Structure formats: C-alpha cells, structure tokens
C-alpha cells in the first residue's frame, strides 16, 4: 500500500482524540453489539500499546525459505548531521 501524502496524514491526525473517544464510547456502550465492543477495545489497545508481533514461519509441507541475494556493508559517519551514510558498496 503506498504511503499517504503527508498532508492527508496530518489532516487525519487532527481527529485522533475524537476517534479515540468514539472507540471508547462504542467499547463501553452495553447496548452495542459485543463484536463491535470487542473490535473497538482491540483498536484502542493496538493504538495504545502496539500490535503483538506475528511470527513468520512456513509449515511442514512448505517451509519458509529465504534467499540471500546481497550483503551491503554500511559505514555511518557520526559527524554527518544530515543523516546520509557513506557506504562501502559502489
């Protein structure tokens, strides 16, 4: 999925507090369907604490295989304030 333009993210972030309040209202409303309350609670937890990392693995019939195609050695200059790096790779 392509990154959203910064201005769209900035605009959406203005509604963060309202969105959290809406999710909290759904989560605590006993008249709301249980599935919706659980979804709201999970959304709040994901945003507040982050999602649980998901392991990447294959199965018995199709094991996960990773093909190493390139090794790059990067040397970072601590005096360089603009964040650019100096690589040993051409």
Secondary structure, DSSP 8 states (H G I E B T S, - for coil): -----HHHHHHHHTTHHHHHHHHHHHHH-TTS-HHHHHHHHHHHHHHHH----------SSS-----------EE--TT-TT---EES--
